[in-house]
Structures are given as C-alpha cells and as structure tokens.
Amino acid sequence: MNDITRIKGVLFDLDGTLYRMKWLMKPLLMFRVFPNSFRLPRFLKTRGRYAGLDLHNRENLLASICDELASIENCPPEEIRSWILNSFYPGFVYTMKFQKNGRPGINQTLKGLRDRNIQIAVLSDYDSVKERLVNLDIDASHFSITT
C-alpha cells in the first residue's frame, strides 16, 4: 500500500508510542505508591505475563492480575485491586507530567492526520487514558476514540 490517501484511520497504543518512557518513571512511581513500593515490581512482572493475551475486556484483565498477584503477596485480591485503582493508577497518571515532550511534534502530527480526515484512536491496556493525555500535553481532541 503506497497510496497514503487510502488510509482512513490510525490506531495508537498510548504506552511507548505517544510518549517515550524516561528513566525517572519507575523511581518516581515507586515513591508515589508508598508504602507498598515493593509491590510495584511484582505487579509489573505479573502484568507483563498478560501481554498479548485476549481476556476480552479490561475487567477480566484486572481480575486475573489481582488473583495472581494476591497469591504472590499472600493477601486478598480485593486488597490488590484497591492498590491498583487507588495507588498505582493515580501514581501512573501523575508520572505522565514528567514524560512530556517524549515525542516532540506529536500534537502537530496528530493535527496533520485529522486535517487529512484520517480518524485517530488511542488505546491503552492501562487505565485513565484521557487523564494521562492531559498530563502528557497531548491534545485529546485529536482523537475520535480514547480507551
């Protein structure tokens, strides 16, 4: 396909595509999830085992991760779920402020696609896409779909 005029839409994965992770993300995130900082590496490793698996929806993914991590942490899955939703995700959203300009010119690129009537969607298997876009200074209005 050499004819760019045939492209009707572009789908972006937010994580690692629309921003480049900086070295300080993990230390900052460890600080933000205190007092359960040492849970973070186990969570990321557990979560990584689900990469590429189709669990049909975000809720199934979350439940599976919670069950597995709860058995590692020797605590109830509800405790893990609460930590993910109330500590990890807010901390992750916060760290986006420090990931700004990870892809210089991204807003101009997205605007250029929209100006060509190309529909744009952004997705993430992590939560809080719109909030993270705001913290990254990426204009969410460029996207037809954010999920």
C-alpha positions as CSV (number, residue, x, y, z in Angstrom):
1,M,0.0,0.0,0.0
2,N,1.9,3.0,-1.3
3,D,-1.1,5.4,-1.6
4,I,-1.4,7.3,1.7
5,T,-4.7,8.7,0.5
6,R,-6.3,5.3,1.1
7,I,-5.7,5.4,4.8
8,K,-8.9,6.0,6.7
9,G,-7.8,5.7,10.3
10,V,-4.8,5.2,12.6
11,L,-4.8,3.5,16.0
12,F,-2.2,4.4,18.5
13,D,-1.2,2.5,21.6
14,L,-0.6,5.2,24.2
15,D,2.2,3.5,26.1
16,G,5.5,3.7,24.5
17,T,4.1,5.0,21.2
18,L,2.8,8.5,22.0
19,Y,5.5,9.1,24.7
20,R,8.9,7.6,25.4
21,M,9.4,6.5,29.0
22,K,12.1,8.4,30.8
23,W,14.4,6.8,33.3
24,L,12.8,8.5,36.3
25,M,9.4,7.0,35.8
26,K,10.0,3.9,37.9
27,P,11.7,5.6,40.8
28,L,9.0,8.3,40.8
29,L,6.3,5.7,40.6
30,M,7.9,3.7,43.5
31,F,7.7,6.9,45.6
32,R,4.0,7.6,44.6
33,V,2.8,4.1,45.6
34,F,4.5,4.2,49.0
35,P,4.1,2.4,51.5
36,N,3.6,-0.6,49.1
37,S,6.6,0.4,46.8
38,F,8.0,-3.1,46.7
39,R,4.7,-4.4,45.3
40,L,5.3,-2.4,42.1
41,P,8.0,-4.6,40.5
42,R,5.9,-7.7,41.3
43,F,2.8,-6.1,39.8
44,L,4.7,-5.0,36.6
45,K,6.1,-8.5,36.2
46,T,2.7,-10.2,36.8
47,R,1.0,-7.7,34.5
48,G,3.7,-8.4,31.8
49,R,2.7,-12.1,31.7
50,Y,-0.7,-11.0,30.4
51,A,0.8,-9.1,27.4
52,G,-0.7,-10.3,24.2
53,L,-3.4,-12.3,25.9
54,D,-7.0,-11.7,24.9
55,L,-9.1,-11.6,28.1
56,H,-11.9,-9.9,26.3
57,N,-12.1,-6.8,28.4
58,R,-10.2,-4.6,30.9
59,E,-12.2,-6.0,33.9
60,N,-11.1,-9.6,33.1
61,L,-7.5,-8.5,32.8
62,L,-7.7,-6.7,36.1
63,A,-9.3,-9.6,37.9
64,S,-6.7,-12.0,36.6
65,I,-3.8,-9.8,37.6
66,C,-5.4,-9.3,41.1
67,D,-5.9,-13.0,41.6
68,E,-2.3,-13.9,40.6
69,L,-0.6,-11.0,42.5
70,A,-2.8,-11.7,45.6
71,S,-1.4,-15.3,45.7
72,I,2.2,-13.9,45.4
73,E,1.6,-11.2,48.0
74,N,-0.5,-13.6,50.3
75,C,-3.3,-11.1,50.6
76,P,-6.9,-10.9,49.3
77,P,-7.4,-10.0,45.6
78,E,-9.6,-7.0,46.8
79,E,-6.5,-5.5,48.5
80,I,-4.6,-5.8,45.3
81,R,-7.5,-4.3,43.3
82,S,-7.7,-1.4,45.7
83,W,-3.9,-0.8,45.5
84,I,-4.0,-0.8,41.7
85,L,-7.0,1.5,41.4
86,N,-6.3,3.8,44.3
87,S,-2.5,3.9,44.4
88,F,-0.9,2.6,41.2
89,Y,-3.2,4.3,38.6
90,P,-3.2,7.7,40.3
91,G,0.6,7.4,40.6
92,F,1.0,6.4,37.0
93,V,-1.2,9.3,35.8
94,Y,0.9,11.7,37.9
95,T,4.2,10.5,36.4
96,M,2.9,11.4,32.9
97,K,3.7,15.1,33.8
98,F,7.4,14.1,33.7
99,Q,7.1,12.3,30.4
100,K,6.1,15.4,28.5
101,N,7.6,16.0,25.1
102,G,8.7,12.4,24.8
103,R,7.7,12.5,21.2
104,P,8.4,16.1,20.0
105,G,5.9,17.3,17.5
106,I,3.2,14.7,18.4
107,N,0.4,17.3,18.5
108,Q,1.3,18.7,15.1
109,T,1.5,15.1,13.7
110,L,-2.0,14.3,15.1
111,K,-3.4,17.5,13.8
112,G,-2.0,16.8,10.4
113,L,-3.7,13.4,10.3
114,R,-7.0,14.9,11.4
115,D,-6.6,17.7,8.8
116,R,-6.4,14.9,6.2
117,N,-9.7,13.5,7.5
118,I,-8.0,10.5,9.0
119,Q,-9.7,9.2,12.1
120,I,-7.4,8.7,15.0
121,A,-7.9,6.5,18.1
122,V,-5.8,5.9,21.1
123,L,-6.0,2.9,23.4
124,S,-4.1,1.6,26.4
125,D,-4.4,-1.5,28.5
126,Y,-3.7,0.8,31.4
127,D,-6.4,2.9,32.8
128,S,-7.0,6.7,32.7
129,V,-6.2,7.4,29.1
130,K,-7.7,10.9,28.9
131,E,-6.1,12.0,32.2
132,R,-2.7,10.7,31.0
133,L,-3.1,12.6,27.7
134,V,-3.7,15.8,29.6
135,N,-0.6,15.2,31.8
136,L,1.4,14.5,28.6
137,D,0.2,17.7,27.0
138,I,-1.3,15.7,24.1
139,D,-4.5,17.3,22.9
140,A,-7.2,14.6,23.3
141,S,-9.5,16.4,20.9
142,H,-7.4,15.0,18.0
143,F,-8.7,11.5,18.8
144,S,-12.1,10.2,17.7
145,I,-11.8,7.4,20.3
146,T,-9.9,7.2,23.6
147,T,-10.0,4.0,25.5
